[in-house]
Amino acid sequence: MYKIPHYVVIDCGGVGYELSISVATFTELPEVGKEAQLHVHTHVREDALALYGFAEVQEKRLFEKLLTISGIGPKLAITVLSGINAERLVGAIRAGDHATLTKIPGIGKKTAERVVLELKDKLDDMAGFVPEGAPVSLGAVADDVLSALVNLGYARPAAQKAVEAAAKDASVSGDFEKLFRASMAAVR
């Protein structure tokens, strides 16, 4: 594997595949030479075949939703995902926050308006992202446990419910290890 902030070359059975990636995916990749797993979007045009890689399936789904908007191609979609955290992007779209969107390189006022108009009601299925108005912090220890469960692959809503249920027990709520074990039992 070879990586730089905008692309990575992954060796699969002796064949190197070059994938364009976002900065967020770059930061999630392991050291060069270590095994890596990416979710891949294949973009086919008349004159090219391009691969786009994502560390998280939700980021890939958001990328694909951005491609449905007129005027946003794969390069701009990767730039958007590199310019803002995926969760903040979803929050900005849901809130109709054009100002935040226009701060992203390549997104002007009209494109920001189009993004909000076309995606605002299409992001409800983005599991793993906290909906607007939902409680964000459960406390430092509980937030760490929630993050650990999400990183292990549990859906954020299920993980959050498990952590909230486990945190009701005062004997485990302040200890990461105890809360993590109780949350793991609750999420299964």
C-alpha positions as CSV (number, residue, x, y, z in Angstrom):
1,M,0.0,0.0,0.0
2,Y,1.1,3.5,-0.8
3,K,-0.8,6.5,0.3
4,I,-0.9,10.3,0.1
5,P,-3.8,12.6,1.2
6,H,-5.8,12.3,-2.0
7,Y,-5.2,8.8,-3.2
8,V,-4.0,5.4,-2.2
9,V,-2.6,2.4,-4.1
10,I,-3.8,-0.9,-2.7
11,D,-2.1,-4.1,-3.6
12,C,-4.7,-6.9,-4.2
13,G,-3.1,-10.2,-5.2
14,G,-0.1,-8.5,-6.8
15,V,-2.2,-5.9,-8.7
16,G,-2.0,-2.3,-7.6
17,Y,-5.3,-0.4,-7.7
18,E,-5.2,3.4,-7.4
19,L,-8.2,4.8,-5.5
20,S,-9.0,8.5,-4.9
21,I,-9.8,9.1,-1.3
22,S,-10.9,11.8,1.0
23,V,-8.7,13.3,3.7
24,A,-10.9,11.6,6.3
25,T,-10.3,8.2,4.8
26,F,-6.5,9.0,4.6
27,T,-6.4,9.6,8.3
28,E,-8.1,6.2,9.0
29,L,-5.7,4.2,6.9
30,P,-3.0,2.2,8.7
31,E,0.7,2.6,8.1
32,V,2.1,1.8,4.7
33,G,2.7,-1.9,4.4
34,K,-0.2,-2.9,6.7
35,E,-3.4,-4.5,5.6
36,A,-6.2,-2.1,4.8
37,Q,-9.8,-2.5,3.8
38,L,-11.8,0.1,1.9
39,H,-15.3,0.4,0.5
40,V,-15.0,1.1,-3.2
41,H,-17.2,3.0,-5.6
42,T,-16.4,2.4,-9.3
43,H,-17.2,5.3,-11.5
44,V,-17.5,4.5,-15.2
45,R,-17.4,7.1,-17.9
46,E,-16.9,6.8,-21.7
47,D,-13.2,7.5,-21.5
48,A,-12.3,6.4,-18.0
49,L,-12.8,4.0,-15.2
50,A,-12.1,5.5,-11.8
51,L,-12.1,4.0,-8.3
52,Y,-13.0,5.9,-5.1
53,G,-12.2,4.4,-1.7
54,F,-13.8,5.0,1.7
55,A,-12.9,3.9,5.2
56,E,-16.5,4.0,6.3
57,V,-19.5,2.7,4.4
58,Q,-21.5,5.8,5.5
59,E,-19.0,8.1,3.8
60,K,-19.3,6.1,0.6
61,R,-23.1,6.3,0.8
62,L,-22.9,10.1,1.3
63,F,-20.5,10.3,-1.7
64,E,-23.0,8.5,-3.8
65,K,-25.8,10.8,-2.7
66,L,-23.7,13.8,-3.6
67,L,-23.2,12.3,-7.1
68,T,-26.9,12.5,-7.7
69,I,-26.8,16.3,-7.6
70,S,-26.4,18.1,-10.9
71,G,-23.0,19.8,-11.1
72,I,-21.3,17.5,-8.6
73,G,-19.0,14.9,-10.1
74,P,-16.8,12.4,-8.2
75,K,-13.8,14.8,-7.9
76,L,-16.0,17.5,-6.3
77,A,-17.7,15.0,-4.1
78,I,-14.3,13.8,-2.8
79,T,-13.3,17.4,-2.3
80,V,-16.5,18.1,-0.3
81,L,-15.9,15.1,1.9
82,S,-12.3,16.2,2.4
83,G,-13.4,19.7,3.3
84,I,-15.8,18.9,6.0
85,N,-16.5,16.0,8.4
86,A,-19.2,13.7,7.1
87,E,-21.3,14.1,10.2
88,R,-21.0,17.9,10.1
89,L,-21.9,17.8,6.4
90,V,-25.1,15.8,7.1
91,G,-26.0,18.2,9.9
92,A,-25.4,21.2,7.7
93,I,-27.6,19.8,4.9
94,R,-30.4,18.8,7.3
95,A,-30.3,22.3,8.9
96,G,-30.2,24.1,5.6
97,D,-26.9,25.7,6.6
98,H,-25.7,27.3,3.3
99,A,-23.0,29.3,5.0
100,T,-21.2,26.1,6.2
101,L,-21.5,24.5,2.8
102,T,-20.1,27.5,1.0
103,K,-17.0,27.3,3.1
104,I,-16.1,24.0,1.4
105,P,-13.8,24.5,-1.6
106,G,-15.6,24.2,-4.9
107,I,-19.1,24.8,-3.4
108,G,-20.7,28.1,-4.2
109,K,-24.0,29.6,-3.1
110,K,-26.0,28.0,-5.9
111,T,-24.4,24.5,-5.5
112,A,-25.0,24.8,-1.7
113,E,-28.7,25.6,-2.3
114,R,-29.0,22.6,-4.7
115,V,-27.3,20.3,-2.2
116,V,-29.7,21.3,0.6
117,L,-32.8,21.2,-1.7
118,E,-32.0,17.8,-3.2
119,L,-30.6,16.0,-0.2
120,K,-32.3,17.4,2.9
121,D,-35.1,14.8,2.9
122,K,-32.9,12.0,1.6
123,L,-30.5,11.7,4.5
124,D,-32.9,10.0,7.0
125,D,-31.5,6.6,6.2
126,M,-28.0,7.7,7.1
127,A,-27.7,5.4,10.1
128,G,-24.7,6.3,12.2
129,F,-25.2,10.0,11.9
130,V,-26.9,11.7,14.8
131,P,-30.1,13.5,13.7
132,E,-30.5,17.2,14.3
133,G,-31.8,17.9,17.8
134,A,-30.7,14.5,19.2
135,P,-28.6,14.5,22.4
136,V,-25.0,14.5,21.4
137,S,-23.1,14.0,24.7
138,L,-23.7,11.3,27.3
139,G,-20.6,12.3,29.3
140,A,-17.0,11.8,28.6
141,V,-16.8,8.1,29.5
142,A,-20.1,7.2,27.8
143,D,-19.0,9.1,24.7
144,D,-15.8,7.1,24.6
145,V,-17.7,3.9,24.9
146,L,-20.1,4.9,22.2
147,S,-17.2,5.8,19.9
148,A,-15.6,2.4,20.6
149,L,-18.8,0.6,19.8
150,V,-19.3,2.5,16.5
151,N,-15.7,1.8,15.6
152,L,-16.3,-1.9,16.2
153,G,-19.1,-1.7,13.6
154,Y,-22.3,-1.4,15.6
155,A,-24.9,1.1,14.2
156,R,-24.8,4.3,16.1
157,P,-28.4,4.3,17.1
158,A,-28.2,0.8,18.6
159,A,-24.9,1.5,20.3
160,Q,-26.2,4.8,21.8
161,K,-29.3,3.0,23.2
162,A,-27.0,0.3,24.7
163,V,-24.7,2.8,26.3
164,E,-27.7,4.9,27.7
165,A,-29.2,1.7,29.1
166,A,-25.9,0.5,30.7
167,A,-25.1,4.0,32.0
168,K,-28.2,4.0,34.2
169,D,-26.3,1.7,36.5
170,A,-24.3,4.1,38.7
171,S,-21.8,1.4,39.5
172,V,-20.5,1.2,35.9
173,S,-21.3,4.7,34.5
174,G,-17.9,6.3,35.5
175,D,-15.6,3.4,34.6
176,F,-14.8,2.9,30.9
177,E,-14.1,-0.8,31.0
178,K,-17.2,-1.6,33.1
179,L,-19.4,0.6,31.0
180,F,-18.0,-0.9,27.8
181,R,-18.7,-4.5,29.0
182,A,-22.2,-3.6,30.1
183,S,-22.9,-1.8,26.8
184,M,-21.5,-4.8,24.8
185,A,-23.9,-7.0,26.6
186,A,-26.8,-4.6,26.0
187,V,-26.1,-4.1,22.3
188,R,-26.2,-7.9,21.5
